[in-house]
Amino acid sequence: MYDLVLKGGTVATATRTEVSDVGIVEGRIAALGSIRPDEAGEVVDVTGLHILPGVIDSQVHFREPGLTHKEDLESGSRAAVMGGVTSFFDEPNVEPTTTTRAALEDKIDVARGRIWCNAAFWVGASNDNLDELAELEMLPGTPGVGEVFMGSSTGPLLVADDASLLKVLQNGTRPVAIHAEDEFRLRERKALLSEHPHVREHPNLRDVESSRLATERVLRLSRQTGRRVHVLHVSTADELPLLARAKEEGLGTTCEVTPQHLSFTDADYESLGTKIQMNTPIRDATHQASLWNAVRTGLFDVLGSDHAPHTNEEKSRPYPGSPSGIPGVQTMLPVMLDWVTKGALTLSRLIEMTSRNPARIFGVRDRGSITVGHWADIAVVDLGATFEVTQRWLQSKCAWSPFEGRTLHGKPIHTLVNGSFAVRDGQLLESGLGRIVDFDWK
């Protein structure tokens, strides 16, 4: 007897698409195929809808502890499930930073019972904990060390010089998530700020070369140490040959792109202003076209939201006093489904980048695919539905999005977390369903 059967939907994974029922028992997928209605405690008809693996968003900033006026674990995970995200990895640049065992355990304790979906928490690297990283990355509830900031961004974490970065890579075995901007070049570029600056200067101050230099440096150190690196929010065409070469050499290098870098260009600073100010920056259409080509050819492994909310008041400050970062966890899947309906990428490639690859790269146990025995983390979507991104729909505490007002094709309808409905028929249903993500590492 099944607890729940999703009946008549089209199951889509990174490798196949077929009409199939999904039977769920005790939170896990128990059967795929044709299931009689009388074999289920509850049957939900999803005919005409697509059943996708729930998204694993491996880069979010939910701001708890210390910055909860912007976001917290409850509100951020609520936004996540509304957008079909069933697991998230939260970044360490909070107050206090997640750079010790105690800080990690405190985050896990605070999350239990409050989160709408599953959670894991990156351990931050600083000059104070370099010798402890190998131990910290193996603690329960963390995918490892990240986001390692080679260039200053939001928060105090910074590992700018090669000696310190080398020590990070020498201490541990899991992939290290890297924010690749060269701090020394960023400092030099500050002198170029105009007398009356506008946010359109942002991609010039944090220029292409600052990203290229940092990616080149960390890949050189990866070769030296044999440590795998995962380069976050790649924004330039210039980094792509470096990443391709590292992959060809078998370094185990992986990399991420965000929906905002694929959806906006520097021309949008005129209308959206600081609402698209982020690090690494939104750049021109030439770079965007190269990013899209890397998506289609398989160079990019992961789509991450880099959800990094600030209040409207904070983002309204004159540049450069405005903070970098935008919300994105709720809009990531709908925005990318819109690109699927426009023919920019295939549904299987989207699933590969949002579910299968994050699970594979970071060793997530029993999640990331529609597979018998895996946890039933599922996003049921309507590829034929059209909807407008409105403030009323948004769940983030910051209550805005750069995609607000945009009409998207493809909408999350149901989100199941560990076999239960967190969202049903587009309405929030049950909180507290999330578990702490387990990882398989030897």
C-alpha positions in Angstrom: 0.0 0.0 0.0 1.4 3.4 -1.0 0.9 6.5 1.2 0.6 8.7 -1.9 0.5 8.2 -5.7 1.2 10.9 -8.2 -1.0 9.7 -11.1 -0.5 10.2 -14.8 2.3 12.7 -14.9 5.3 12.8 -17.2 8.4 11.9 -15.2 11.4 13.8 -16.5 15.0 13.2 -15.4 18.4 14.0 -16.8 18.2 10.9 -19.0 14.6 10.1 -19.8 11.1 11.4 -20.1 8.1 9.1 -19.8 4.5 9.0 -18.5 4.6 7.2 -15.2 2.9 7.1 -11.9 5.0 7.7 -8.8 4.3 5.7 -5.6 5.6 7.0 -2.3 5.9 5.1 1.0 7.3 6.7 4.2 8.7 9.7 2.4 10.6 7.7 -0.3 9.9 6.8 -3.9 8.7 3.2 -3.8 7.6 2.5 -7.3 7.5 4.0 -10.8 5.1 2.7 -13.5 1.5 1.9 -13.6 -0.1 1.8 -10.1 -3.7 1.0 -9.4 -5.6 3.7 -7.5 -6.8 1.2 -4.9 -3.2 0.6 -4.0 -2.8 4.1 -2.5 -3.9 5.9 0.6 -4.2 9.1 -1.5 -4.0 9.6 -5.3 -3.2 13.0 -6.8 -3.9 13.3 -10.5 -1.0 15.1 -12.3 -2.0 14.3 -15.8 -0.5 16.8 -18.2 2.1 18.0 -15.7 5.8 17.2 -15.5 7.3 15.5 -12.5 10.9 16.7 -11.9 13.4 15.9 -9.2 13.3 18.7 -6.7 16.0 21.4 -7.2 19.1 21.3 -5.1 20.2 24.9 -4.8 23.8 24.6 -3.8 24.4 28.4 -3.2 22.0 30.5 -1.1 22.5 33.2 1.5 19.6 32.9 4.0 21.3 35.5 6.4 20.7 33.7 9.7 22.2 34.3 12.2 22.8 38.0 12.5 21.2 39.5 9.4 17.7 38.2 9.7 16.1 41.6 8.8 17.0 40.6 5.2 16.1 36.9 5.4 16.1 33.9 7.7 16.0 30.1 7.4 12.2 29.9 7.6 11.5 32.6 5.1 14.2 31.6 2.7 13.2 28.0 2.7 9.5 29.0 2.3 10.6 30.9 -0.9 12.5 27.9 -2.0 9.6 25.4 -1.9 7.4 27.9 -3.7 9.9 27.7 -6.6 10.3 23.9 -6.6 13.6 23.9 -4.6 13.7 21.0 -2.1 17.2 21.3 -0.7 19.6 24.2 -0.2 23.2 24.7 0.8 23.5 27.9 2.9 26.6 30.0 2.8 28.7 31.0 5.8 29.0 34.8 5.5 26.6 35.5 8.4 27.2 37.0 11.9 28.9 35.1 13.4 30.4 33.4 10.4 30.1 29.6 10.1 33.7 28.9 10.6 33.7 26.7 13.7 32.1 23.4 14.8 30.0 25.3 17.3 28.7 27.8 14.7 27.8 25.0 12.3 26.0 23.0 15.0 24.1 26.1 16.1 22.9 26.7 12.5 21.7 23.1 12.3 19.9 23.4 15.7 18.2 26.6 14.7 17.1 25.1 11.4 15.4 21.9 12.8 11.6 22.2 12.8 11.6 25.5 11.0 12.7 24.8 7.5 10.3 24.1 4.7 12.8 22.0 2.8 16.1 20.1 3.3 19.2 22.0 4.3 23.0 21.8 4.5 25.5 24.5 5.6 28.8 25.4 4.0 31.8 25.9 6.3 33.6 29.2 5.7 37.4 29.5 5.4 39.2 32.3 7.1 42.8 33.0 8.1 41.8 31.8 11.6 40.6 28.3 10.8 42.8 27.1 8.0 44.3 24.2 10.0 40.9 22.9 11.1 39.2 22.8 7.6 39.9 19.1 7.0 38.1 18.2 10.2 35.3 20.8 9.7 34.4 19.6 6.2 33.6 16.1 7.5 31.0 17.2 10.1 27.4 16.1 9.6 25.3 18.7 7.8 27.9 20.3 5.6 28.8 19.8 1.9 32.3 21.1 2.8 34.3 24.3 2.5 32.7 27.3 0.6 32.1 30.0 -0.4 35.9 30.8 -0.3 36.0 34.5 -1.1 39.2 35.3 -3.1 37.8 38.9 -3.5 35.9 40.9 -0.8 32.1 40.8 -1.2 29.3 40.8 1.4 30.6 39.9 4.8 34.0 39.6 6.5 35.3 36.3 4.9 38.3 36.7 2.7 41.2 34.5 1.6 43.0 36.8 -0.8 46.6 35.6 -1.1 47.9 32.4 -2.7 49.7 31.2 0.5 46.4 31.2 2.4 44.4 29.8 -0.5 47.0 27.0 -0.9 46.5 26.1 2.7 42.7 25.9 2.2 43.3 23.5 -0.7 45.8 21.4 1.2 43.4 20.8 4.2 40.7 18.4 3.1 39.4 16.3 0.2 35.9 17.5 -0.7 35.4 20.0 -3.6 36.0 23.6 -2.4 33.5 26.2 -3.6 35.3 29.4 -4.8 34.2 33.0 -5.3 36.8 33.9 -8.0 37.5 37.6 -8.0 41.1 38.9 -7.5 41.1 41.1 -4.4 44.3 42.9 -5.3 42.9 44.0 -8.6 39.6 45.0 -7.0 41.5 47.3 -4.7 43.3 48.9 -7.6 40.1 49.4 -9.5 38.4 51.4 -6.7 40.4 54.4 -7.8 38.5 54.4 -11.1 35.2 55.2 -9.5 33.8 58.4 -11.0 32.9 61.5 -9.1 29.1 60.8 -9.4 29.1 57.0 -9.7 26.2 55.0 -11.2 25.7 51.2 -10.8 26.5 50.8 -14.5 30.2 51.2 -13.4 29.9 48.0 -11.3 31.1 45.6 -14.0 34.0 47.9 -14.8 35.2 48.2 -11.2 34.9 44.4 -10.7 36.1 43.8 -14.3 36.6 40.8 -16.5 40.3 40.6 -15.6 39.6 40.4 -11.9 37.5 37.2 -12.5 39.9 35.7 -15.0 43.0 36.3 -12.8 41.3 34.7 -9.8 40.1 31.7 -11.8 43.5 31.2 -13.3 45.1 31.4 -9.9 42.8 28.9 -8.2 43.1 26.4 -11.0 46.9 26.6 -10.8 46.7 25.8 -7.1 44.3 23.0 -7.8 46.9 21.5 -10.2 49.5 21.9 -7.5 47.5 20.3 -4.7 45.2 17.9 -6.6 42.2 19.4 -4.8 39.0 19.8 -6.7 37.5 23.3 -7.0 33.9 24.4 -7.8 33.9 27.9 -9.3 30.8 29.8 -8.4 28.7 32.3 -10.5 31.0 32.4 -13.5 30.3 35.6 -15.4 32.9 36.0 -18.2 33.8 34.5 -21.5 37.5 34.8 -20.5 37.2 32.2 -17.8 35.6 29.5 -20.0 38.7 28.3 -21.8 40.5 28.1 -18.4 37.7 25.9 -17.0 37.5 23.8 -20.2 41.2 23.1 -20.1 41.1 22.1 -16.4 38.3 19.7 -17.1 40.2 18.2 -20.1 43.2 17.7 -17.7 41.0 15.7 -15.3 41.3 18.0 -12.3 37.8 17.4 -11.3 36.9 21.0 -11.8 33.3 22.0 -11.8 31.5 25.3 -12.2 28.3 27.2 -11.8 26.2 29.7 -13.7 23.2 31.7 -12.4 19.9 32.5 -14.0 20.5 36.2 -13.6 23.8 36.1 -15.6 21.8 34.2 -18.3 18.8 36.6 -18.2 20.2 40.1 -17.8 22.9 42.2 -19.4 24.6 45.5 -18.6 21.9 47.3 -20.6 19.5 46.4 -17.8 21.3 48.6 -15.3 19.5 51.6 -16.8 16.0 50.2 -15.8 16.8 48.0 -12.9 19.7 49.9 -11.3 21.1 48.3 -8.1 18.4 45.6 -8.2 20.8 43.6 -10.5 24.0 44.7 -8.6 25.7 41.5 -7.6 29.2 39.9 -7.3 30.3 38.7 -9.8 28.6 41.4 -11.9 26.0 41.2 -14.7 28.1 41.9 -17.9 27.5 42.7 -21.5 25.7 40.6 -24.2 28.9 39.2 -25.6 29.7 37.5 -22.3 26.1 36.4 -21.8 26.2 34.7 -25.2 29.3 32.8 -24.2 27.7 31.7 -21.0 24.7 30.3 -22.9 27.0 28.5 -25.2 28.8 26.9 -22.2 25.4 25.8 -20.9 24.4 24.1 -24.1 27.8 22.4 -24.6 27.9 21.0 -21.1 30.8 23.0 -19.7 28.7 24.3 -16.8 27.8 21.7 -14.3 25.4 23.5 -12.0 22.8 26.2 -11.9 22.7 28.0 -8.6 20.6 30.9 -7.5 23.1 32.8 -5.4 20.1 34.0 -3.5 21.5 37.0 -1.6 18.7 39.3 -0.5 18.9 42.8 0.9 16.0 45.1 1.9 14.6 47.6 -0.5 16.0 50.4 1.6 19.5 49.0 1.5 19.4 48.4 -2.3 18.1 52.0 -2.8 21.2 53.6 -1.4 23.3 55.4 -3.9 26.0 53.3 -5.6 28.5 52.1 -4.4 26.9 52.3 -0.9 24.3 49.8 -2.1 25.0 46.2 -1.2 25.6 43.5 -3.9 23.3 40.6 -4.1 19.8 39.7 -5.3 17.1 37.2 -4.3 16.7 34.3 -6.6 15.9 30.9 -4.9 12.1 31.1 -5.7 12.5 32.3 -9.3 15.4 30.1 -10.4 13.4 27.1 -11.7 10.5 29.2 -13.2 13.0 31.5 -15.0 14.9 28.5 -16.4 11.6 26.7 -17.4 10.8 29.8 -19.3 14.1 29.5 -21.2 13.2 25.8 -21.8 9.9 26.8 -23.4 11.8 29.3 -25.6 14.1 26.5 -26.8 17.3 27.9 -25.2 18.0 24.6 -23.5 16.4 21.2 -23.0 14.5 20.1 -20.0 16.9 17.2 -19.5 19.9 19.6 -19.4 18.1 21.8 -16.9 17.4 18.8 -14.6 21.1 17.8 -14.9 22.2 21.2 -13.7 19.7 21.7 -10.9 19.4 18.2 -9.5 21.6 15.4 -10.7 24.9 17.2 -10.9 24.6 19.0 -7.5 23.9 15.6 -5.9 26.7 13.9 -7.7 29.4 16.6 -7.2 28.7 17.1 -3.5 27.9 13.6 -2.6 24.2 14.1 -1.6 22.7 10.9 -0.4 19.5 9.6 -1.9 18.3 12.9 -3.5 18.6 14.6 -6.9 16.7 12.1 -9.1 13.4 10.3 -9.5 14.7 6.9 -8.4 13.2 4.1 -6.4 14.6 4.3 -2.9 15.4 8.0 -3.0 13.6 10.5 -0.9 10.6 11.9 -2.7 11.8 15.4 -3.3 9.7 16.4 -6.2 8.7 19.5 -8.2 5.5 19.1 -10.3 5.4 21.8 -12.9 3.1 22.9 -15.7 5.1 23.7 -18.8 2.0 25.2 -20.4 1.2 27.6 -17.6 1.9 31.3 -17.9 2.2 33.6 -14.9 3.5 36.9 -13.8 6.1 37.3 -11.1 4.4 39.5 -8.5 5.3 40.7 -5.1 2.3 38.8 -3.7 3.7 35.5 -5.0 7.2 36.2 -3.6 8.0 34.7 -0.2 11.4 36.1 0.6 11.5 38.5 3.5 13.0 41.1 1.3 9.8 41.1 -0.8 11.2 42.1 -4.2 12.8 40.5 -7.3 14.5 41.8 -10.4 12.2 39.5 -12.3 9.1 41.2 -10.9 6.6 42.0 -13.6 8.1 39.5 -16.0 5.7 36.9 -17.5 7.1 33.4 -17.4 6.1 30.2 -19.2 6.4 27.1 -16.9 5.1 27.2 -13.3 5.7 25.0 -10.2 2.4 23.6 -9.1 3.3 21.1 -6.3 6.4 20.7 -4.3 7.0 17.6 -2.2 9.7 17.4 0.4 10.5 14.0 1.8 7.2 12.7 0.4 4.9 15.3 1.8 3.3 18.4 0.2 5.1 21.6 1.1 3.2 23.4 -1.7 0.0 22.0 -3.3 -1.8 23.7 -6.2 0.5 26.7 -5.8 -0.3 27.2 -2.2 1.9 26.8 0.8 0.8 23.8 2.8 3.1 22.4 5.5 6.2 23.8 7.1 8.9 22.0 9.0 9.2 19.1 6.5 12.9 19.7 5.9 15.7 17.4 7.1 19.4 18.0 7.3 21.0 16.7 4.1 23.2 13.6 4.4 26.4 13.2 2.4 28.3 10.1 1.2 32.0 10.6 1.4 34.7 8.0 2.1 
